Amino acid sequence: MKQKTPPKKKQEKLNKKFLAEAIKLAMKQPRLTFYSPLSAAVFNYRKSLLPRYSISDEIAKIIEAEVRRRWPELSKIAERLLKQGRR
């Protein structure tokens, strides 16, 4: 039986207008929120055990790594624009 090749990822066309707005919003309000009792339980447990443990820092590292993995080109562009905006 012949194996099917996985479908190629469709290349998203970069919408500069939407990206500029997203960068502007990220600079103004970089905080994200989400609902996850499981995550809350795990991170609160770790905070109880580890001195100076930062839930925010840990979540940011995890989320940013996954964002870079899923959307590497968009992440590179966004990081560059965010750095330019901080100057």
Secondary structure as UniProt FT lines:
FT   HELIX           16..28
FT   HELIX           37..49
FT   TURN            51..52
FT   HELIX           55..70
FT   HELIX           72..86
//
